[in-house]
Amino acid sequence: MTQTAEQAAPQAQSETSTDLVAAVQRVLQVSDEPLTLSKLRAALPAQFRSINPDELTEALRRQVGANVLYQYPKYRSQQDRFWDRPMPVHVASLLRTTLQEQPLTISELRRKLPAYAQAQSEEVLREEVAQGRLYRHPRTGRGGDRYGARPPDPKEYLQAELSEVFVRLEQLGFRREQLRSAALELLHDEEWAPTPPAASSSAGGETSSAQAEDSAPAATPEERNEQLEEARQEF
């Protein structure tokens, strides 16, 4: 049976709508961030680029209502943005990008993020560290822990400690060349290892005295009587 024009029109419209949704999903799948309406339309296949913006917006919002796509706040544009991944995935991407340049504390990191991403930043950061995608860097000085896109480099911490040691020893009269040569010689010695700090002399003295008292033999009854007699004579 041949379809009439009235019957064929809704079917063609439905197929076009389905094709549009599939095209939108393909564009968002290859995007590494949410896209505005204009950027999304520009990335669509040629046959969809002339679509009315309101029609495209309506199609996108239907997909958001079906939990297929996610709508994002406006950012550096007056247009809403859309993506096929939820906000935590986007925040994690922002964290990794921001930390590529250098490690930052949580407060420093939060200041570099868009306002809409700050609320979830700490929770997402902890998850990224737990999954091994970001790394915690031990704190230095009075600052808090820092976080980076790469594991902490011990050379950074060692350099700061060596600088302080060299300055302190230079004040005792050693030349920097002597210290550098001595340090290299120590490090080249296969048997060298850090020496744990010795216990303080006062603590050692107290311990020794206590041990001496504990190890002294108890007085006999005769000795105790003699001690009491000597004490009475003194009075």
C-alpha positions as CSV (number, residue, x, y, z in Angstrom):
1,M,0.0,0.0,0.0
2,T,1.4,3.4,-1.0
3,Q,1.8,6.0,1.7
4,T,0.1,9.4,1.2
5,A,2.1,12.6,1.5
6,E,0.4,13.3,4.9
7,Q,1.6,9.9,6.2
8,A,5.1,10.2,4.8
9,A,5.8,13.7,6.3
10,P,5.8,12.7,10.0
11,Q,7.9,9.7,9.3
12,A,10.5,11.7,7.5
13,Q,10.5,14.3,10.3
14,S,11.0,11.6,12.9
15,E,13.9,10.1,10.9
16,T,15.5,13.5,10.5
17,S,15.2,14.1,14.3
18,T,16.8,10.8,15.0
19,D,19.6,11.5,12.6
20,L,20.2,14.9,14.3
21,V,20.4,13.4,17.8
22,A,22.8,10.7,16.6
23,A,24.9,13.4,14.9
24,V,24.9,15.5,18.1
25,Q,26.0,12.6,20.2
26,R,28.9,11.8,17.8
27,V,30.1,15.4,18.0
28,L,30.0,15.5,21.8
29,Q,31.7,12.1,22.1
30,V,34.9,13.4,20.5
31,S,34.9,16.7,22.3
32,D,37.1,17.0,25.4
33,E,34.8,19.7,27.0
34,P,31.2,20.9,27.0
35,L,30.2,22.8,23.8
36,T,28.1,25.9,23.3
37,L,25.2,25.8,20.9
38,S,27.1,27.6,18.2
39,K,30.2,25.4,18.5
40,L,28.1,22.3,18.5
41,R,26.1,23.4,15.4
42,A,29.4,24.3,13.5
43,A,30.7,20.8,14.2
44,L,27.6,19.0,12.9
45,P,27.6,17.4,9.4
46,A,26.8,19.8,6.6
47,Q,23.1,18.8,6.3
48,F,22.4,19.9,9.9
49,R,24.4,23.1,10.1
50,S,21.5,25.2,8.8
51,I,19.2,23.9,11.5
52,N,17.3,26.6,13.4
53,P,19.0,27.3,16.8
54,D,15.7,27.0,18.6
55,E,15.1,23.6,17.1
56,L,18.6,22.4,18.0
57,T,18.2,23.7,21.6
58,E,14.9,21.9,21.9
59,A,16.5,18.7,20.7
60,L,19.3,19.1,23.2
61,R,17.1,19.8,26.1
62,R,15.0,16.7,25.3
63,Q,18.2,14.6,25.5
64,V,19.1,16.3,28.8
65,G,15.6,15.4,30.2
66,A,16.2,11.8,29.2
67,N,19.6,11.8,31.0
68,V,21.5,11.2,27.8
69,L,23.2,14.6,27.7
70,Y,24.1,17.1,30.4
71,Q,23.6,20.9,30.4
72,Y,26.4,23.1,31.8
73,P,26.4,26.6,33.1
74,K,27.3,29.5,30.8
75,Y,31.1,30.3,30.8
76,R,32.7,33.1,28.8
77,S,29.6,33.1,26.6
78,Q,25.9,33.9,26.8
79,Q,25.0,30.3,25.7
80,D,24.4,27.2,27.7
81,R,26.8,24.4,27.0
82,F,26.1,20.7,26.5
83,W,28.2,17.5,26.9
84,D,27.7,13.7,27.1
85,R,29.5,13.4,30.4
86,P,28.5,14.6,33.9
87,M,30.0,17.5,35.9
88,P,32.5,15.5,38.0
89,V,34.2,14.3,34.7
90,H,34.5,17.8,33.5
91,V,35.9,19.0,36.9
92,A,38.5,16.3,36.8
93,S,39.5,17.4,33.4
94,L,39.8,21.0,34.6
95,L,41.9,19.8,37.5
96,R,44.4,17.9,35.4
97,T,44.7,20.7,32.9
98,T,45.3,23.3,35.6
99,L,47.9,21.2,37.4
100,Q,50.0,20.5,34.3
101,E,52.1,23.6,34.8
102,Q,53.0,23.2,38.4
103,P,51.7,21.7,41.7
104,L,49.3,23.8,43.7
105,T,47.6,23.8,47.1
106,I,43.9,23.3,47.2
107,S,43.2,27.0,47.8
108,E,45.5,28.0,44.9
109,L,43.9,25.4,42.7
110,R,40.3,26.5,43.5
111,R,41.1,30.1,42.6
112,K,42.1,29.0,39.1
113,L,38.9,27.1,38.4
114,P,35.7,28.5,37.1
115,A,33.2,29.4,39.8
116,Y,30.8,26.7,38.8
117,A,33.5,24.0,39.3
118,Q,34.8,25.1,42.7
119,A,32.1,23.4,44.8
120,Q,33.0,19.9,43.6
121,S,36.7,20.5,43.2
122,E,38.0,19.1,46.5
123,E,35.8,15.9,46.4
124,V,36.8,15.2,42.8
125,L,40.5,16.0,43.6
126,R,40.5,13.3,46.3
127,E,39.0,10.8,43.9
128,E,41.6,11.6,41.3
129,V,44.4,11.1,43.8
130,A,42.9,7.8,45.0
131,Q,42.7,6.6,41.4
132,G,46.3,7.6,40.7
133,R,45.5,10.2,38.1
134,L,46.7,13.1,40.2
135,Y,49.4,13.1,42.9
136,R,49.8,14.6,46.4
137,H,53.0,16.4,47.0
138,P,54.3,16.6,50.7
139,R,54.0,20.1,52.2
140,T,57.1,22.3,52.5
141,G,57.4,24.9,55.2
142,R,54.1,26.3,56.5
143,G,52.2,25.7,53.3
144,G,49.7,22.9,52.9
145,D,49.9,19.8,50.8
146,R,50.2,20.5,47.1
147,Y,48.8,18.4,44.2
148,G,50.2,17.9,40.8
149,A,49.7,16.1,37.5
150,R,53.0,14.2,38.0
151,P,54.5,12.4,41.1
152,P,56.6,14.5,43.4
153,D,60.2,14.8,42.5
154,P,62.5,14.2,45.5
155,K,65.2,16.4,43.9
156,E,63.0,19.4,44.5
157,Y,62.9,18.7,48.3
158,L,66.5,17.6,48.5
159,Q,67.7,20.8,46.8
160,A,66.0,23.0,49.4
161,E,67.5,20.9,52.2
162,L,71.0,20.9,50.7
163,S,70.8,24.7,50.2
164,E,70.2,25.2,53.9
165,V,73.0,22.7,54.9
166,F,75.5,24.4,52.6
167,V,74.7,27.9,53.9
168,R,75.0,26.7,57.5
169,L,78.4,25.0,56.8
170,E,79.7,27.9,54.8
171,Q,79.2,30.1,57.9
172,L,81.5,27.7,59.7
173,G,84.3,28.5,57.2
174,F,84.0,25.7,54.6
175,R,84.1,26.7,50.9
176,R,81.2,25.7,48.7
177,E,83.6,23.7,46.4
178,Q,84.7,21.7,49.5
179,L,81.2,21.0,50.5
180,R,80.1,19.9,47.0
181,S,83.1,17.6,46.7
182,A,82.5,16.1,50.1
183,A,78.8,15.6,49.4
184,L,79.5,13.8,46.1
185,E,82.1,11.6,47.8
186,L,79.6,10.6,50.4
187,L,76.9,9.8,47.9
188,H,79.3,7.7,45.8
189,D,80.2,5.6,48.8
190,E,78.0,2.5,48.5
191,E,78.1,1.8,52.2
192,W,76.9,5.3,53.1
193,A,73.5,5.7,54.7
194,P,71.8,8.4,56.7
195,T,72.7,8.2,60.5
196,P,69.6,8.5,62.7
197,P,69.9,11.3,65.2
198,A,71.4,10.3,68.6
199,A,69.3,10.7,71.8
200,S,70.0,13.9,73.7
201,S,72.6,13.7,76.4
202,S,70.2,14.8,79.2
203,A,67.8,12.0,78.2
204,G,70.7,9.6,78.1
205,G,71.9,10.7,81.5
206,E,68.5,10.2,83.0
207,T,68.2,6.8,81.5
208,S,71.7,5.8,82.7
209,S,70.9,7.0,86.2
210,A,67.6,5.1,86.3
211,Q,69.3,2.0,85.0
212,A,72.0,2.3,87.6
213,E,69.5,2.7,90.4
214,D,67.5,-0.3,89.1
215,S,70.6,-2.5,88.8
216,A,72.0,-1.6,92.4
217,P,71.6,-4.5,94.8
218,A,69.2,-4.2,97.7
219,A,70.6,-3.4,101.1
220,T,70.8,-6.2,103.7
221,P,69.1,-5.9,107.1
222,E,72.5,-5.3,108.8
223,E,73.3,-2.5,106.4
224,R,69.9,-0.9,107.0
225,N,70.5,-1.0,110.8
226,E,73.9,0.6,110.4
227,Q,72.4,3.4,108.2
228,L,69.7,4.1,110.8
229,E,72.3,4.2,113.6
230,E,74.4,6.7,111.6
231,A,71.3,8.8,111.0
232,R,70.4,8.9,114.8
233,Q,74.0,9.9,115.7
234,E,73.9,12.8,113.3
235,F,70.8,14.2,115.1
